[in-house]
Amino acid sequence: MLMKKLTLPLGLLLPLLLVAGCSDSGDDNPTGSGGSGGNTPALSVADAVADEGATMSFTVTASAAPTSDVTFTASITALSAGASDYTLGSASGTLSAGNSSTTVDVTIANDVVAEASEVFRLVISAPTNATIADGEALGRITPSDGGADISFSGTVQSLVSTWCGACHISTTNGGLNMGAGPTAAGLRAAAGSNGAIISIGQAASSNLYRKTTDTPPFGARMPFGGPYLSTAQQNQIRDWINQGAQDN
C-alpha cells in the first residue's frame, strides 16, 4: 500500500517552526526596574538616637540591591510638644544601584535650654524602582545639657502598677489588659476597646495619660471611682510618653 507524502506550503510551515522554537510565555528570569532578577526591592527605615549637637543618621535598607538607582522623598514631623531642635538635611534621598542601604541625615541643634528627650518621626515615601516595606521611623534626641528624662523603671512602672494594676495588669477590664509586669514594651503595645493607650511622643493623644486627668476622652476618669493620681504623677506619665515612652 502506498503512503501519500504530506507536504505543506512553505508559507504555512514557517510559522509552525517559529512557534515550536519559542519558550512558553513565562520568562524564567525577567528583568525589571527593581532589584536583581527583576525583584523590586522594598525599603525600610530604622529608628535612630542622637545627642544634641550631633547628626542623627537614619539607615534606609533595601530588601535587595537594586539594579538601577532608587530615589525617595523624606519628611519629618514633631511628636513631642515643642520639639523643634532638628533639621532634615534633604527632602530626598538616593539609593544607588548595587547598594543595599543608604542614610538620611538630620542635624540636631545644641541649644542652651536644659530639656529632656524629644521625639520626632521620619517618613520615607514615593520611591522610584522600589516599594515601601516600612517607611516610618522614630528619632529621639537625648539630653546633653542637664535635662532629665522620666525613668520607666524608677517612676512610671510603679505608678502604673499601683494605680492600674488591680484592673488592667494581667487581667482585662474594659477591653484593656496592659500585660504582666508592667513593662514599657507591654504598655506601648497595649490596646483597649478605644485603641492603643500610648501614642509615642504624644501624651495629648495617649489614653494612658488622658484617662488619669479630670477631662478623660471617654468614660470615667481612672482609677475608677478614685482616689486619683496627683497632678505631679499625671505629669510624670505625660512626660514619659512625650520623651518617647522609653524602657529606661
Buried (B, 14 or more C-beta within 10 A) or exposed (E): EEEEEEEEEEEEEEEEEEEEEEEEEEEEEEEBEBBBEEBBBBBBBBBBBBEBBBEBBBBBBBBBBBBBBBEBBBEBEBBBEEBEBBEBBEEEBBBEEEEBBBBBBBBBEEEEEEBBBBBBBBBBEEBBBBBBEEBBBBBBBBBBEEBEBBBBEEBBBBBBBEBBBEBBBEEEEBEBBBBEBBBBEBBBEBBBEBEBBBBBBBBEBBBBBBBBBEEEEEEEBBBEEEEBBEEEBBBBBBBBBBBBBBEB
